[in-house]
Amino acid sequence: MRQFYGTTLSSRLMLGTAQYPSPAILSDAFRRSDASVATVSVRREAGRGGEGQDFWDLIAALGVKVLPNTAGCHSVREAVTTAHMARELFDTTWIKLEVIGHSDTLQPDPFGLVEAARILCDDGFEVFPYTTEDLVLADRLLEAGCQVLMPWGAPIGTGLGLNNIYGLRSLRAHFPDVAMVIDAGLGLPSHAAMAMELGYDAVLLNTAVSKAGDPAQMAKAFACAVEAGFLAHQADPMPARDMAAPSTPVIGKAFLE
């Protein structure tokens, strides 16, 4: 398992904590998934009291690494302020950085993302930037101090899977030593398996599990898919080819007259 800012995670699956039908179902989904990381939105927290305390107690009971995020932030200032709130609230330097640039697609603002990443890295944060598969943007984020990249598979919450296989494969190939997580847009376990087959180190998802008819069962399905995809990548899959090739040798075959 590749390290994330010096931390080795116990699994390759990260789960969000939003939109579950109940706290009990959320807990069950995490238990079935064996997820190693829980992402939490700071905007759901009002502090260490009242409902905020109840939510924090629930997350702490999961026994996983917490990755706060700056979900819903549309400016550098807003994202940086939210990150500082998260560090104080959750006592962690990890932050999933989102700077949204387009309200319909929720695509990251590449300029604001790099600026915010540089500010936070300089301030001691360990930044997990939600980005696209753009190679130039990836390079700028690494130059800013990020050691992890989190390219989207598709727009958040769409369940479309991996929209740009070529781009994601190129990104993985250009930065082979960088920890990378496919984040957003995954709807089916097969999407997660495909991401792992491309050589990514982990996947992060929320809606595909929380909005499933049986979130706990879907969480287990994603756990199995992530592991299957990782094993397939490690096994060095056969290359695709245009022409058919017999799997049974023809040498020695009997010819009937």
Disulfide bonds with the S-S distance in Angstrom:
none
